[in-house]
């Protein structure tokens, strides 16, 4: 008897599998594929999709469960922006939907009896994004019925303007599973904040860019971990239980108070936030001297942003053990008048690992070099737009812990130090000297920086043959840019033969050097993703040719060879054929001549193709649209083509 029942169960299981197979014989479920095509038509998607399996459609607006092939996520933010009415029924076929993104598409309301309350039938729906539409308060009551929601964004809608607005937000608090609520830019004022206390499950609350001002009375929010109050006009924070009660958001780990009107008293007001890990108080009205003791209660603080305030000193004391977990400190634009010393700002933060000092102007630039010991534990130093003298690079060698150094547009002039300083930073992995006025040869001692993975020396005045620089020995490099200098660059790029980790190479606006034919062909150890040789010239009597290593590349995503005169070059169809993931190809004014010969194999990733201002002749292949089905920007102007540029239809 038992074996009979086993056979019956097996038959039933096989029958179910056959039925299921029939539903998704082409990858995704047929019912859902039909519904997706209806969505595309209704929301006027300006895109092409290839293939019957909607789970594999390119544009990323559909997510599926890998095992069941059911649609679990929809992002309609790619739709054309118009005035739409929400119609819940068109989403009901997606029974396993978890994420629905309807942001920034112009929704103005709902079809009668087709409001958001009908989404309650989608029992698995957890995330609903309605950012940047035109809903009013009436939407809140219908949303309150979608009890499965865990994340809801109503940012940028026209809320809190109606006559019954308090009752509406009370209804919304019925969402007992809601953990993330974004009400940014919704016209919220102080008196509504008290009604948010009903959201007992909230972990994240965003109220950015509202009409909150003056003294803000905060609810207890016992489970809240992240609070964003940025871009308001708040002056102080108090407990909703009375001015004498200390604020105690005991679970809060991250708070953003940037772009408000707080003064130095804010630190005392936040003293009860004992589990705080991240505090952003950028661009407020902090000023003068701040006692570090104000921070000592935040023993878990890891990130602190005090940028764009008029702070000139942090008072400290011997055996300062506060903020031992602080790893990231932002002090951008705190010293813009030249009256603040580096030491007065940084002695109080000896444990910081990542330090942002962008857009400052320190008192006595020479003294900066002699006081660098206060940065002895810093591993990542970012000083972009902060004026420095060239001897800074000679003194920085004492910061032996440095792994990343960015000095973009710091006004550095002269030559790199030939010994010591920068060359002692053996642990340095990232170096950005872009946008200065550094000149001469690259110091040979840079060969010591064997850990470098990222190097940008573009927009300077460096000279010399790139093959004779220490760059050819830095084989750990993954990103290298020496664009807009005065280098001589051998056209083969053979000097980078051993850079097996290289992924991005930018050599724009330098002078190429011709080489004997025997040196031009070589087998590279690297596979680039990005290569740019924009606007390069070649020395007199030389013949400019495409670098031969390109024939051996198979993973390129971005290529720009524009404004290089290659002299009657045929269109390099092999570049597209070999690099099936190529997304952008620019060959403007490259002297491409002859017919537009294309590979017979489609390129499903290419989105930008610009081959304008060349000498391409004859007709455009009739199968062009099928070879490049996802091209968004196609520019072929100023050629000698006999047919019109194709307008590939949307399917």
N, C-alpha and C positions, 0 to 999 in steps of 0.2 A: 504494500500500500504506500509506503514511504517513497519508494523509487518512482511510483506513478506520479506523486505530487512533485517530485524533483523534476521529472520530465515536463510536467505542465509549466512549472516555473521557468524552465529553460526556454520552452517554446514562447512563453509570454515575453521574456527578455529579448529573444531574437526578434520577435515581432516589433517590439518597441524600438530596437536598434534600426530595423529596416525603415520604420516610419520616420525616425529621427534623421536617418541618412537621406531620406527623400526630401526632408525639409531643408537640409543644407548640403545638397549634392554639389553645389558650386562654391563651397567654402563657407560663406555666411548663410544664415537662414533666408530662404526665399521670401518669406513674409516681411522680414526686416529689410532685405534689399529693396523690395518694392516701396516700403515706407521711406527709406533713405532717398530714393529717387524722387518721391513726392516732396520731401523736405527740400531737396535741391531746387526743384521747380518753384516751390512756394517762396523760398527765401532768395531766389535769383542768384545762386552760386555761380560766379564767373570762373569756372574751372573745368578741367577735363579729368575724367576718371577712366582708367583703362583696366579691363578685366572684369569678370563677373564676381570675383570674391571681394566683397566690400570691406572685409577685414584687412585687405592689403592695399586699399586705396591710398594714394600717395600723400594727400594733403594733411593727414593727421587729425581730421575732424571726426574720425570714427575709431573707437577702441573696442576690441573684442576680447572675450575670454579665450585664451589659447586652447583650452581643452574642449569647451562646448561650442565655440564659434558664435556665441550670442553677443550682441552689442551691449557693452557695459558703460561706454562713455561717448558722449556727443558734444562737440564744440562747434557751435554755429556762429562763432565770432568772425568766421571767414565770410559770412553772408554779406550781401550788398546792404548798405545802411539805408533804410527807408522807414516809413511809418507802418508798422505791422500791428495786427491784433493777435494776441496769443490764443492759440487753439490747442487745448490739451489733448484732444483725441488723436492728433497726428503723432503724438509721442507714446501712446498707449501700446502699440505693437511691440515696443522694446521692453519686454517683461522683466529682463534682468538688468535694466539700466541702473547704474550707480552714480554717474556723474553727468550733469546736464549744464552746459555752459551756453547761456544766451546773452552774453555781455556785448554791449556796444553795437546793437543791430537796429535800434530805433523802435522798440516795442512801446506802444502808447496805451495799452489796455488789453482787455480780453474779449473774445467773442462771447455773446450771451450764453450762459450755461456751459461754457467751456473754459472756466477759470482754473486757477492753480489747485483748487480743492480736488479736482479730478485726478491730479497726480498722486493722490493717496493710494490709488490702485497699483502704483509702481512701488511695491513693498520694500524694494531694495534701494530706492533712491536715497542717497546720502548727501550729495553735494549739489547745490543749486546756485548758479552764478547769474545774477540779473544786473550786474554793474552797468552803468552808463546808458540806461533806458529812460523812459518818461512815465513811469508808474507813479500814482499818487497813493494817499493813505488807504484807499479802498482795497489795495492788494493785500494788506496785512491780515485781514480776517480770513481770506481764502488760503493764504500761506500757512496759517495756524493749524490747518487740518492735515498738512503733510507731516505726520508725526514721525516719520522715519528720518527726517533731515538731521544731519550732524553738522553741516556747514552751509551757511546762507550769506550771500553778499547782495546787498541792496544799495551799494555805494553809487553815488551820482544820480539818484532818482529824486523825484519831486515830493518827498515825504514831509510829514510834520507841518503841514500847511492847512489841513482841513479843520472843521469845527469839532469833529469827534475823535481827534487824534490820540487823546489819552487812552480812551477805551480800545482803540485799535492796537496800540502797542501792548496793552495788557493782554489782549487776545493772543498776540504773537508769543508771549511768554509761556503759552501752553506747549511749546515745542520742547518737551522734557529731555530729548536726546541731543539738543543743539549744543555743540562745543565751540563753534566758530561763528561769530556774527560780525559782519562788516556794515556799519551804517555811516561810513565816511561820506562827506559832501551831501548830506540829506537835510540840511537846514535845522538840525537839532539844536535846541537851546538848553540852558542849564536845568530848567524845571522838568525835562523829560528823563533826566538821568536817574532819578529816584525810581522810575517805573521799570528800569532794567534790572532791578534787584531780584525780580522773579525768575530770572534765567539762572537757576541754581547749578546747571551743568556746564555753564560757559567756561571755556579754557582760554579763548582769545576774543578780545573785543576791540574793534577798530572804530574810532570816532574822529578820524582825521578831517580837517578842513570844514568844520561846522561853525555854528555861531555860539560856541561855548566861550564865556568870558568872565572876568573878575574872579571871585572865589568859587571854586567848584567843590561841591559836597559829594564825596564818593561813597557808594554803597560798600558793604563788606566784601562781596564777591569772593567768598572763601576758597573757591576752586580756580579762580582766574590766575593764569600763568603769564599772559601777554596782554598789555594794554597800550593802545596807540591813541594819544591825545594831541598829536602834532598838528601844526598849522591852525591853531585857534588863537584866542586872545586871553588865555587864562593867566591869572596873576598869582594865585595860591591854591593849595589843596587842603581840604578839611574833611573830617569824618562827618557823615550824614547824621551821626548821633549827637552832634553838638561840637562847638568850637573847642571845648576843653578835652575832648577825647582824641587820643593819638590814632592816626591812620594806621591800620594794621591789615594790609593785604598779605596774609601770611604765606600764601602760595605763589605770589607774584614773582616771576623770574626776569621779565623783560618789560620795560616801560619806555615809551618814546614821548618826550615832552618838547621836542624841537619846534622852533618857530612859534614861540609863545612870548609871554611877558614876565616870566619868573625872574626874581632877583635872588640874592644869596640866601635868603631865608628858606628856599626850597629844600636845602639839604637837611634842615631840622625837621621839615614836614615829612620827609621821606625816611626818617630814621627808623620807623617801625617796619620797613620793608626788609626784613632780615634775610630773606632768601633771594634777594635781587642778584641777578647775574649780568644784566645788561641795562645801562642807563644812558639815554641819549637826551642831552639838554642843550644841543647845538642851537645857536642863533636865538638867545634870550637876552636878558639884561643883567647877567652876572658881571661883576666888575671888581677891580682892585685886588685885594688879597683874600685868599681863602685858606682857612685852617684845615689841614689834612685830617685832624681829629674828627671833623664832620663826616668823614668817610669810614671811620673805623668800625661802625656797626655792620657794614656790608662785607662781611668776611668771605662771601661767595662771589663777589663781583669779579667778572672776567673781562667786561668791555665797558669803557667809559668814553663818552663823546662830549667834550666841553668846547668844541670849536665855535668860532665866530662870536665870541663874547670878549669883553674887555678885561680879561684877567691878566695880571702882570706878575703874580707871585703865588706860590703855594707854600704856606708856612709849615715847616716840619720841625722835627726835634731829633735828638740822638736816639738811637735804637728804635727808629721808626719801623714797626712791624705791621702796619696797616696795609690792607690791599695786597696781601701776599699772593692771591690768586689772579690779580689783574694782569691780563696778558695783552690786551689791545687798548691803546690810548689814542684818541683823536684830539689834537690841539691845532687844527688848521685855523689860520687867520686869527690867532689870539694876540699876535704882536705885529701890528701893521704900521705902527708909528715909529719904530726903531728905538723905543725906550725900554724894552724888556730884554733881560739877559737869558741865555739858554739855561744856565744853572738854576735861576730862580723858578723856572717852570718845571724842571725835570728832576731835581734832587729828591723830590717827594715820591717818586715812582720808580724805585730801583728794581722792581720785579717785572717790569713791562718787557714783552718780547716783540710786539709789533707797534711801531710808533709812527703816527702821521703828523708831520710838521709842515704841511703844504701852505703856500701863500703867506709866509711870515716875513718879517723884516727885523732881525735881531740887532740889539745894541752891540756895537763894536764887532764887526764881522771877524776880525783877527782873533778876538777873545773866544769866539766860537770854536776855533781850532784847538785852543789850549784847554778847553773845558769839556772835551768830548768824552772824558772818562765817566761822566754821569750817564752815558749811554752804554756802559760796558756790557750789559746783559741783553741789549737789543739785538734781535735776529733779523728783523725786517724794518728798514728805515726808509720812509717816503717823504722827501723834502721838495717835491715839485713846486716850481714857481717861487721858491725862496732864494733871494739873491745870495750868492756865495762867491768867495774868492778862490782862485785856482789852487792855493796852498791847502785848501780844505782836503783835496784829494791826496795831498802829501801827508796829512795828519791822521787820516781816517784809519790807518793801519792798526791803531790800538783797539779798534772794535773787532776783535778777532772772532766774535760770535756771529757776525753778520752773514746772513744767507741771501738777503735781497736788499738792493740799494737802488733807489730811483731818484735821479736828480734831473728830471725833465725841465728844460727851460729855466735853469737857475743862473743864467748869465755867466757861466764859466768861460773864460777866455784863456788862450795860451796853449801850451802843449801838456800832455799827460806827464806826470812825474816819471822819470826814467828809473828810479830805484825806490823801494820802500812804499809806504803809504798804501795806495790802492792795491798794489801788487802783493801785499802781505795777507790779503783776505782770502785765505786758502779754502774757506768753506763757502765762499760766495757762489750762489746758484743762479741769481738773476741780477743783471746790471743794466740800467737804463740811463744813458747819457744823451738822449735825443734832444735836439732843439737848443743846443748851446753854440758856442763859437770856438770850439776846440779845433786846433790846427796841427799841421805837421804829421810826422809818422806816428803810428801807434806804438807805444812803448813796448819794447821786446819783453820786459818782465811780466807782461800780462799772460805770458805762457804759463805762469804759475797758477793761474785760475782754472785749474783742471776740472773743477766741479761745475763750471758754468753750463747752464741749460738754456738760459735766455739772455740774449745780448742785443741791445738796440743802440747803435751809435749814429743813427741817421740824422740828417739836417745839421751837419757840422762842416768843417773845412779840412778834414783829414786828407792826406795825400799818400802817394806811394803805390806800388804794385801789390794788390791784395794777396797775391801768391807768396809774397815775402813777409807778410805780417804774421804775428802769433795766432791770428784767427784760424790759420790752417792746422794748428796743433790742438785746438780746443774741440776735441772729437766728441765730447758729451753734449754739444749744443743741439737743441731741438728747434730753437727759433733764432734766426740771425737776420738782422736788418742793418745794412750799411748804405742805404739809399741817400741820395742828395749829398754826396761828398765829392771829392776830386780824385777818387781812386782810379787806378788803371786795373781793369778786370779782364784777365785772360778769357776769351770767348768760350772756351771749353768748360770752364769751372772745374777743371781737373784737380785743382789744389784742395778741393773739398771731398776728394775720393774716399777718404776714411771716415767721414762723418756719418756713421751708420744710423745715428739717432735723429738726424736732421729731418724736420717736418715742414718748416717754413723758411724760405729764402727770398729776401727782398733786396734787389740791387738796382733800384731805379736811379736814373739820372747820374750815372757815372760814365766813364769812357772805357769802351771795350778795346781789348788788345788782340789783334790777329795772331794766330799761331800756325805752325806748320801742320799740314793735313794729318800727319801721323799722330799728333797729340790730341786731335779733336775728338777721336772716337775712343771711349773708355766705358767701362761698366761700373756704374755707381753702386755703393753699398746702401744708399739711402733711398727711401720712397717718400717723396714730398707730397704734402697736401696743398701747399700754397707756393706759387712761384710767380714773381713779378720782376719784369725787366723793362719797365715803362720808361720811354723817352731816353734811351741810351744812344750814344754816338760811338763811332769807331775811329780810331786814329787814322791819319791821312794815308791813302793808298791801301787801306785794309778793306776786306770784303766781309760784310756783316752776314753771318749765318745763324740759323737757329742752333742753340747749344745741343750737341748731339746726345747728351745724357737724357734729354726729353724722350727719346725713342724707347728708353728703358723704364719709364715711369708708368705706374699702373694704379695709383691711388690719388691722383690730383683732384682737388675740389675747386680750386680757384687759380686761373692763369691770366696774366695781363702782359701782353707783348706789344702794346700800343706804341705808336710813334717811333718805331725802330725800322729803319729802311733796310729791309732784307733783300731788296733787289729782285723783282719778278718772282717772288716766292709763290708756289702753289699752295692752295688751302690745305693745311695739315689735317686731313680727315683721320689719319692714324692717331692723332692726339685724342680725338673723341672716341675712337674705337678701342684704344688701349685703356682709357680711363673712364670706365662706365659710371663712376660716381661723380664725374665732373659736373659742377653746378653753374659756374660762371666762366665764360671765355671772352676776353677782350683782345681784339687784334685790329685796332683802329689805325688807319694810315700806316700800314706795314708793307705797302707795295705788293699785296697779294694780287696775282694775275691769273688769267686763264679761267676755265669753267669752275663752277662750284661742285666739285666732286665730293660725294659723301659716302660714308661707310653704309653698307646695307643693313647694319644692325642698329636698332633703335637705342637712343640714349634717354633713359627714363628719369634722369636726375637734372638734366640741363634746364636751368630757368632763365639764364641771361646769355644772349649771344649778340655781340656787337662787332661786326666786320665792316663797318662803314668807312667811306673815304679810301677805297682801294681801287683796283682795276679788274674786278671780277666781271667776267663776260658771260654771254649766252643766257640760257634759261635756268631758272630755279627748278630743281628736281620736283616732279609732281608729287612724289611721296614725302615731301619735306615734313608735313604735319604729323605723319605717322612715325617718322624717325625721331622727331622731337616733340612728343605729345604734351609736355609740361612747360614749354617755353612761355615765360611771362613777358619778357622784354626782348624783342627781336629788332635789331637795327642794322639795315643793309643799305642805307642811303649813300649817295655819291659813289656809285659803281657804274658799270656799263651793262647792267642786266636788261634783258629783253622782255621779261615778264614782271608782273607786279609782285610786290612782296606779299606772301600768302597771309591770309587772315584765317588762322586755324579755328574751326568751329568748336563750340563747347558741346560736349555730350554728357 
